[in-house]
């Protein structure tokens, strides 16, 4: 039976080591020990780890997760079956589908789909709420997942946009997430799509300006910042960034004006 080290789990499941350690300490899995007492995870362990983490992120009570994971662990095959394997939630039960057969384990109202083959590095779990979720449901899930699972947060924001193509906040959060993940081209595409779908929102244009500034596309960044301020002249951070940009472009008067406006806005808070 193939076993996986902690680095393998980090790579395959996109879970930080701290989360893996917490799930092991919580008793969801009991990995074997290898050379130098290192943890060695089985195929079943990987599925249980990822499912437990996802259910925890969905705020399913710990006791229910533990009960469900024990049942799930007991029924899982030792390796990926040729017929494929998927895990989803129907009402309040986990349904495991293996080929034409299926079985259930008790969980919370949360939807998971599992597919891939850990042997070739394609293990993944696609997370989504049950059918009929509103754009706000998707968006709130994205916000809840950002700090722990950026990829699932990205999918949630995309779900919100698919459900409502004018959901401005979902575009902004998704663009920011992609920017932070080092995917500037994807981030810019999201912002441009948002402008087309939602119009020239000041916060959206400010975020686009930050992205363009980081890409050293200074003239375009300045246009984005200035357009944002025409929509909302009290965006303090926009004045600050524009002051820095004007200084870089050799425009000292404009730099001083925007920095003074930034200080006025920041100093005026709470008065």
matplotlib code that plots the C-alpha trace (Angstrom):
import matplotlib.pyplot as plt

x = [0.0, 1.4, 2.2, 2.6, 4.8, 3.8, 5.3, 3.2, 0.1, 0.9, 1.3, -1.6, -4.2, -2.9, -3.1, -0.5, 1.5, -0.1, -3.6, -2.3, -0.9, -4.1, -6.2, -3.9, -3.9, -7.7, -7.8, -9.3, -6.4, -3.7, -0.8, 1.8, 5.4, 8.3, 12.0, 13.0, 9.5, 8.1, 4.3, 3.3, -0.3, -2.3, -4.7, -7.7, -5.9, -5.6, -9.4, -10.3, -7.9, -9.3, -12.9, -12.5, -10.8, -13.5, -16.3, -14.6, -14.3, -18.1, -18.5, -19.9, -19.7, -16.5, -18.4, -20.4, -17.2, -15.4, -18.3, -18.6, -14.8, -14.7, -17.4, -15.8, -12.4, -13.9, -15.4, -12.8, -10.8, -7.0, -6.3, -8.2, -10.7, -10.6, -14.3, -13.5, -14.6, -16.6, -17.8, -20.8, -23.4, -27.1, -29.2, -27.3, -25.4, -22.1, -22.7, -19.7, -20.1, -17.8, -18.7, -22.4, -22.6, -22.9, -23.0, -23.6, -22.0, -23.5, -22.2, -23.4, -25.1, -22.1, -21.2, -17.9, -16.7, -13.5, -11.7, -8.2, -5.4, -2.9, -0.3, 0.1, -0.4, -3.9, -5.7, -8.3, -11.5, -13.9, -16.1, -19.5, -22.7, -25.8, -27.8, -29.7, -27.1, -27.5, -24.7, -24.3, -23.8, -21.0, -19.5, -19.6, -18.0, -15.2, -14.6, -14.5, -12.0, -9.6, -7.1, -7.0, -7.8, -7.3, -8.0, -11.4, -12.1, -11.3, -13.9, -16.5, -16.0, -16.3, -19.5, -20.9, -20.1, -21.6, -24.8, -24.8, -22.5, -23.0, -21.7, -19.1, -17.6, -17.0, -15.0, -13.0, -12.2, -11.4, -9.1, -7.3, -6.9, -5.4, -3.1, -1.8, -1.3, 1.1, -1.4, -1.5, -2.9, -5.8, -6.3, -6.4, -8.9, -11.2, -11.0, -11.6, -14.6, -15.9, -15.7, -17.6, -20.3, -20.5, -19.2, -16.4, -16.7, -14.0, -12.9, -12.6, -10.5, -8.3, -7.6, -6.8, -4.5, -2.6, -2.2, -1.0, 1.4, 2.9, 3.3, 5.2, 2.6, 2.7, 0.7, -2.2, -2.0, -2.3, -5.3, -7.0, -6.2, -7.4, -10.6, -11.2, -10.8, -13.3, -15.8, -14.8, -12.4, -12.1, -10.3, -7.3, -5.2, -5.7, -4.4, -1.4, -0.6, -1.0, 1.3, 4.0, 3.4, 3.6, 6.9, 8.2, 7.0, 8.7, 5.6, 6.4, 3.5, 0.9, 2.7, 2.6, -1.1, -2.1, 0.0, -1.6, -5.1, -4.2, -3.0, -6.2, -8.4, -6.5, -6.2, -9.9, -11.1, -13.0, -13.4]
y = [0.0, 3.4, 5.8, 9.6, 11.8, 15.2, 17.0, 14.8, 15.7, 19.4, 19.2, 17.0, 18.5, 22.1, 22.0, 23.8, 21.6, 23.3, 22.2, 18.6, 18.5, 19.8, 17.3, 14.4, 15.7, 15.9, 12.2, 12.3, 10.1, 8.0, 7.9, 5.3, 6.1, 5.8, 6.5, 9.0, 8.6, 10.7, 10.4, 8.2, 8.7, 6.2, 6.9, 6.7, 9.2, 11.7, 11.6, 11.8, 14.7, 16.7, 16.0, 16.7, 20.0, 21.0, 20.1, 22.0, 25.1, 24.7, 24.9, 21.4, 20.5, 18.6, 15.6, 15.1, 15.3, 12.8, 10.3, 10.8, 10.4, 7.1, 5.7, 7.1, 5.7, 2.2, 2.0, 3.6, 1.4, 1.2, 2.7, 4.7, 2.3, 2.0, 2.9, 6.2, 7.6, 10.7, 12.0, 14.3, 15.4, 14.8, 16.5, 15.5, 12.5, 11.9, 9.8, 7.9, 6.8, 4.0, 3.1, 2.1, 1.6, 4.1, 4.2, 6.9, 8.3, 10.9, 14.5, 18.1, 19.8, 20.3, 19.3, 17.8, 16.1, 14.1, 12.9, 12.2, 9.8, 10.6, 8.3, 10.8, 14.0, 14.8, 14.3, 17.1, 17.8, 20.2, 22.0, 23.5, 24.0, 22.0, 23.0, 26.2, 28.1, 31.8, 34.1, 35.4, 31.8, 31.3, 34.7, 34.1, 30.7, 32.3, 34.9, 32.1, 30.0, 32.7, 32.4, 28.6, 27.4, 30.0, 27.6, 26.7, 30.3, 31.1, 28.5, 29.9, 33.4, 32.0, 30.3, 33.6, 35.3, 32.4, 32.8, 36.6, 38.1, 41.5, 40.5, 43.2, 42.2, 38.7, 40.1, 42.3, 39.5, 37.1, 39.5, 40.3, 36.6, 35.9, 38.9, 37.7, 34.2, 35.6, 35.3, 38.9, 38.1, 36.2, 39.0, 41.6, 39.6, 39.4, 43.1, 43.9, 41.5, 43.3, 46.7, 45.4, 43.8, 46.3, 49.6, 51.8, 51.2, 53.2, 50.3, 48.1, 50.6, 51.1, 47.4, 47.4, 50.4, 48.5, 45.5, 47.6, 49.5, 46.3, 45.3, 48.5, 49.7, 53.1, 55.2, 52.7, 52.5, 56.3, 56.3, 53.7, 55.6, 58.9, 57.4, 55.8, 59.2, 60.8, 58.3, 58.6, 61.5, 60.2, 56.9, 57.6, 54.7, 55.7, 59.2, 57.6, 55.2, 58.0, 60.2, 57.5, 57.0, 60.7, 60.9, 57.9, 59.7, 63.0, 64.9, 66.4, 68.9, 66.2, 63.9, 66.6, 67.3, 63.7, 63.0, 66.1, 64.8, 61.4, 62.9, 65.0, 62.0, 59.8, 62.5, 63.4, 59.9, 59.8, 63.6]
z = [0.0, -1.0, 1.8, 1.7, 3.8, 5.2, 2.2, -0.1, 1.8, 1.7, -2.1, -2.9, -0.6, -0.4, 3.3, 5.5, 7.9, 10.9, 9.7, 9.0, 12.5, 14.1, 12.3, 13.4, 17.0, 16.9, 16.2, 12.7, 11.4, 13.0, 10.5, 10.7, 11.6, 9.1, 9.2, 12.0, 13.4, 10.5, 9.8, 6.9, 5.5, 3.6, 0.7, 3.2, 5.5, 2.7, 2.0, 5.7, 6.3, 3.4, 4.2, 7.9, 7.1, 4.7, 7.1, 9.9, 7.6, 7.0, 10.8, 11.2, 15.0, 15.9, 17.4, 14.2, 12.1, 14.3, 14.1, 10.3, 9.8, 11.7, 9.5, 6.3, 7.3, 7.9, 4.4, 2.2, -0.2, 0.3, -3.1, -5.7, -7.3, -11.1, -11.2, -9.5, -6.2, -5.2, -1.8, -1.5, 1.1, 0.7, 3.3, 6.5, 5.3, 3.5, 0.4, -0.9, -4.5, -5.9, -9.4, -9.4, -5.7, -2.8, 1.0, 3.6, 6.7, 9.0, 8.5, 8.3, 5.4, 3.2, -0.3, -1.3, -4.4, -4.5, -7.6, -8.9, -8.2, -5.5, -7.2, -10.1, -8.0, -9.1, -5.8, -5.3, -3.5, -5.1, -2.5, -3.1, -1.3, -2.1, -5.2, -4.8, -2.8, -3.2, -4.5, -0.9, 0.3, -2.1, -1.2, 2.6, 2.1, 0.1, 2.9, 5.5, 3.6, 2.4, 5.3, 5.3, 1.8, -0.9, -3.7, -2.3, -1.6, -5.2, -6.3, -4.0, -5.3, -8.9, -7.8, -6.5, -9.8, -11.8, -9.8, -10.1, -12.8, -11.2, -7.7, -7.3, -4.0, -5.3, -8.2, -5.9, -3.5, -6.2, -8.0, -4.8, -4.0, -7.4, -7.1, -3.7, -5.2, -7.9, -10.7, -12.0, -15.5, -14.0, -11.4, -14.1, -16.2, -13.2, -12.6, -16.3, -16.4, -13.3, -14.8, -17.9, -15.7, -12.8, -14.1, -12.8, -9.1, -7.1, -4.9, -8.0, -9.9, -6.8, -6.7, -10.4, -9.9, -7.1, -9.5, -12.4, -10.0, -8.9, -12.6, -13.1, -15.6, -14.0, -16.6, -16.5, -12.7, -12.5, -14.8, -12.6, -9.4, -10.8, -12.1, -8.7, -7.0, -9.4, -8.1, -4.5, -3.6, 0.0, -0.7, 1.5, 0.4, -3.2, -2.5, -0.7, -3.6, -6.1, -4.1, -4.3, -8.0, -8.8, -7.0, -9.0, -12.2, -11.4, -10.5, -7.1, -6.9, -7.5, -5.0, -2.3, -3.0, -2.8, 0.3, 2.0, 1.1, 2.5, 5.8, 6.0, 5.5, 7.9, 10.5, 10.2, 11.2, 14.4, 14.7]

ax = plt.figure().add_subplot(projection="3d")
ax.plot(x, y, z, "-o")
ax.set_aspect("equal")
plt.show()
